[in-house]
Amino acid sequence: MNIKICGICRKEDLLSCENAGADLIGFINIKRSERLVEIPEINYLTSSMKDKNKAVLVIEPENMADAIKRIEKTGLKNIQLHSLSADEISKLKKYYQSARETDEGRNSDNNQLPLRVIRALGLSTEIGTQKVKEIQDFARVCDCFLFDYQIRGKTGGTGKQISLKIAIEAAKIAKHTNPDLIIFLAGGMDKKRIKENFEILEEFFDYVDVNSKVEDEPGVKNTAKINELIKIKTYDRA
């Protein structure tokens, strides 16, 4: 069981996540979010990380150029997108692949990882024909999916849980399209839900994504809750 903790705004919370053993740590640069962190602050926070490859930049860019600008300003290569079409993501990945190949051709000593795109996809109470096509289209071009609860067309930050039946159905569609896809489950995830459904979550999802359920208030994490959450990874279910 891999755990991503998202919505980090403070250095002390970043340290709590690192010390507890979070697998990925998310920084949200989306204006509508209560946990908005501006680019300079993200750079300040990630500069002190023990392993910067665990950092995830969460953005909702207006277009590909906007995405590139934010990626370049932070230097992060794990990118969680809450916008852009499948075609735009394909072009974005090709842009960075071409840049890496050019650097390698010049004998560059740049050892940065390739761009890894996590596309957030909203789920609610059913998966219709249009949603199936959306999942399939994005699965062909993305490295990872993050399923979150969707309200009025917006995905993320709702704190609402997706029914496991719906989430598993979506995961199966995605994996059938792209068996190499890494799948995250978000949406009000907490210690209780993870412990009670550990085996089935581990079977269908590579990561759980937790945010509000380890907070005292938006953007203020609780170290004790983080530590208890991470302990689930080694929880004895016998």
C-alpha positions as CSV (number, residue, x, y, z in Angstrom):
1,M,0.0,0.0,0.0
2,N,1.5,3.3,-1.1
3,I,0.3,6.6,0.4
4,K,0.3,10.1,-1.0
5,I,-0.4,12.9,1.3
6,C,-1.6,16.0,-0.5
7,G,-2.3,19.7,0.3
8,I,1.1,20.5,2.0
9,C,1.3,24.2,2.9
10,R,3.8,24.3,5.8
11,K,7.4,23.1,6.3
12,E,6.5,21.4,9.6
13,D,3.9,19.3,7.8
14,L,6.3,18.4,5.0
15,L,8.7,17.2,7.7
16,S,6.0,15.2,9.3
17,C,5.1,13.5,6.0
18,E,8.8,12.7,5.3
19,N,9.6,11.4,8.7
20,A,6.5,9.2,8.8
21,G,7.4,7.7,5.4
22,A,4.8,9.1,2.9
23,D,5.5,7.7,-0.6
24,L,4.5,10.9,-2.4
25,I,3.8,14.5,-1.1
26,G,1.5,16.9,-3.0
27,F,1.7,20.7,-3.4
28,I,-1.5,22.3,-4.8
29,N,-1.1,25.3,-7.1
30,I,-4.7,25.7,-8.0
31,K,-6.4,29.1,-7.3
32,R,-9.8,27.5,-6.2
33,S,-8.1,25.3,-3.6
34,E,-8.2,26.2,0.1
35,R,-4.7,24.7,0.2
36,L,-3.2,26.9,-2.6
37,V,0.6,27.2,-2.4
38,E,2.2,29.7,-4.8
39,I,5.2,28.6,-6.9
40,P,7.9,30.5,-4.9
41,E,6.6,28.8,-1.7
42,I,6.5,25.4,-3.4
43,N,10.2,25.9,-4.4
44,Y,11.0,26.9,-0.8
45,L,9.3,23.8,0.6
46,T,10.7,21.3,-1.9
47,S,14.3,22.7,-1.7
48,S,14.6,21.1,1.8
49,M,13.1,17.7,0.8
50,K,15.2,14.6,1.5
51,D,13.9,13.1,-1.8
52,K,12.5,15.7,-4.2
53,N,11.3,12.9,-6.5
54,K,8.5,12.4,-4.0
55,A,7.1,15.8,-4.6
56,V,3.9,16.1,-6.8
57,L,2.9,19.4,-8.4
58,V,-0.9,19.7,-8.5
59,I,-2.1,22.1,-11.2
60,E,-5.1,23.0,-13.3
61,P,-3.4,24.8,-16.2
62,E,-5.3,26.8,-18.8
63,N,-3.3,25.2,-21.6
64,M,-0.1,23.4,-22.4
65,A,2.0,26.5,-22.3
66,D,0.7,27.3,-18.8
67,A,1.6,23.8,-17.6
68,I,5.1,24.0,-19.0
69,K,5.6,27.4,-17.3
70,R,4.7,25.9,-13.9
71,I,6.7,22.7,-14.5
72,E,9.8,24.7,-15.5
73,K,9.5,27.1,-12.5
74,T,9.4,24.3,-10.0
75,G,11.6,21.7,-11.7
76,L,9.2,19.0,-10.5
77,K,8.5,15.9,-12.7
78,N,5.5,14.3,-11.0
79,I,2.6,16.4,-12.3
80,Q,-1.0,16.0,-11.2
81,L,-3.3,17.6,-13.8
82,H,-6.9,18.6,-13.2
83,S,-7.2,19.9,-16.7
84,L,-5.9,19.5,-20.3
85,S,-7.2,17.1,-22.9
86,A,-5.8,13.8,-23.7
87,D,-4.3,15.3,-26.9
88,E,-2.7,18.1,-25.0
89,I,-1.2,15.7,-22.5
90,S,0.2,13.6,-25.3
91,K,1.9,16.7,-26.8
92,L,3.2,17.7,-23.3
93,K,4.8,14.3,-22.8
94,K,6.3,14.4,-26.3
95,Y,7.7,17.8,-25.6
96,Y,9.6,16.7,-22.5
97,Q,10.7,13.4,-24.1
98,S,12.2,15.4,-27.0
99,A,13.9,17.7,-24.6
100,R,15.5,14.7,-22.7
101,E,16.7,13.1,-25.9
102,T,18.3,16.4,-26.9
103,D,20.1,16.7,-23.6
104,E,21.3,13.1,-23.8
105,G,22.5,13.8,-27.4
106,R,24.6,16.7,-26.0
107,N,26.1,14.4,-23.3
108,S,24.2,16.5,-20.8
109,D,24.8,15.5,-17.1
110,N,21.1,16.2,-16.5
111,N,19.8,13.2,-14.5
112,Q,16.3,14.4,-14.0
113,L,13.5,11.8,-14.2
114,P,11.1,11.9,-17.2
115,L,7.9,13.7,-16.8
116,R,5.3,11.6,-15.1
117,V,1.7,12.7,-15.6
118,I,-1.0,11.9,-13.1
119,R,-4.4,12.9,-14.5
120,A,-7.2,13.5,-12.0
121,L,-10.5,12.1,-13.2
122,G,-13.9,12.8,-11.5
123,L,-16.3,10.0,-10.5
124,S,-19.7,10.4,-8.9
125,T,-22.6,7.9,-8.8
126,E,-22.3,6.1,-12.1
127,I,-20.1,5.5,-15.1
128,G,-21.9,6.2,-18.3
129,T,-20.7,5.8,-21.9
130,Q,-19.1,9.3,-22.0
131,K,-17.1,8.6,-18.8
132,V,-15.9,5.2,-20.2
133,K,-14.6,7.0,-23.3
134,E,-12.9,9.7,-21.1
135,I,-11.2,7.0,-19.0
136,Q,-10.0,5.1,-22.1
137,D,-8.8,8.3,-23.9
138,F,-6.7,9.5,-20.9
139,A,-5.4,5.9,-20.1
140,R,-3.7,5.8,-23.5
141,V,-1.6,8.9,-22.9
142,C,-1.1,9.2,-19.1
143,D,1.2,7.4,-16.7
144,C,-1.2,7.5,-13.8
145,F,-4.8,8.2,-12.9
146,L,-6.2,9.7,-9.7
147,F,-9.9,9.0,-9.2
148,D,-11.6,11.7,-7.0
149,Y,-15.1,12.7,-6.3
150,Q,-16.6,15.1,-8.8
151,I,-19.1,17.9,-8.1
152,R,-20.4,20.3,-10.8
153,G,-17.6,19.3,-13.1
154,K,-14.8,20.1,-10.6
155,T,-12.6,17.3,-9.3
156,G,-10.7,17.3,-6.0
157,G,-11.0,19.1,-2.7
158,T,-14.5,17.9,-2.0
159,G,-13.7,15.6,0.9
160,K,-16.5,13.2,-0.4
161,Q,-15.9,9.5,-0.9
162,I,-16.4,7.6,-4.1
163,S,-18.3,4.3,-3.8
164,L,-15.7,1.5,-4.0
165,K,-17.9,-0.3,-6.5
166,I,-17.7,2.7,-8.9
167,A,-14.0,3.3,-8.2
168,I,-13.2,-0.4,-8.9
169,E,-15.3,-0.3,-12.1
170,A,-13.3,2.7,-13.3
171,A,-10.0,1.1,-12.4
172,K,-10.8,-2.0,-14.3
173,I,-11.7,0.0,-17.4
174,A,-8.4,2.0,-17.1
175,K,-6.3,-1.1,-16.6
176,H,-7.9,-2.9,-19.5
177,T,-6.9,0.0,-21.7
178,N,-3.4,0.4,-20.3
179,P,-2.2,-2.4,-18.0
180,D,0.9,-0.3,-17.0
181,L,-1.2,2.6,-15.6
182,I,-0.7,3.5,-12.0
183,I,-3.9,4.2,-10.2
184,F,-4.6,6.5,-7.2
185,L,-7.8,6.6,-5.2
186,A,-8.7,9.9,-3.5
187,G,-11.9,11.4,-2.2
188,G,-12.3,11.7,1.5
189,M,-9.9,8.8,2.2
190,D,-9.2,8.2,5.9
191,K,-7.6,5.7,8.2
192,K,-10.9,3.9,8.9
193,R,-11.8,3.4,5.3
194,I,-8.3,2.2,4.3
195,K,-8.1,-0.3,7.2
196,E,-11.5,-1.7,6.6
197,N,-11.0,-2.1,2.9
198,F,-7.2,-2.7,2.8
199,E,-7.1,-5.9,0.8
200,I,-9.5,-4.7,-1.9
201,L,-7.8,-1.3,-2.1
202,E,-4.4,-3.0,-2.5
203,E,-5.8,-5.3,-5.2
204,F,-7.2,-2.5,-7.5
205,F,-5.2,0.6,-6.5
206,D,-1.5,1.4,-6.4
207,Y,-1.9,4.5,-4.1
208,V,-4.4,6.0,-1.8
209,D,-4.4,9.8,-1.7
210,V,-5.2,11.5,1.7
211,N,-5.6,15.2,2.4
212,S,-8.4,16.6,4.6
213,K,-8.6,13.6,6.9
214,V,-5.1,14.2,8.3
215,E,-5.8,17.9,9.0
216,D,-7.0,20.1,11.9
217,E,-8.1,22.7,9.3
218,P,-7.5,23.3,5.6
219,G,-3.7,23.4,5.0
220,V,-2.8,22.5,8.6
221,K,-1.9,18.9,9.0
222,N,-1.9,16.9,12.2
223,T,1.3,15.0,12.8
224,A,-0.3,12.3,15.0
225,K,-2.9,11.6,12.3
226,I,-0.2,11.4,9.6
227,N,1.8,8.9,11.7
228,E,-1.3,6.8,12.4
229,L,-2.2,6.8,8.7
230,I,1.3,5.7,7.6
231,K,1.3,2.9,10.1
232,I,-1.5,1.2,8.1
233,K,1.2,0.2,5.6
234,T,2.5,-2.3,8.1
235,Y,-0.8,-3.0,9.9
236,D,-1.1,-6.7,10.9
237,R,-4.4,-7.8,9.4
238,A,-4.0,-11.4,10.5
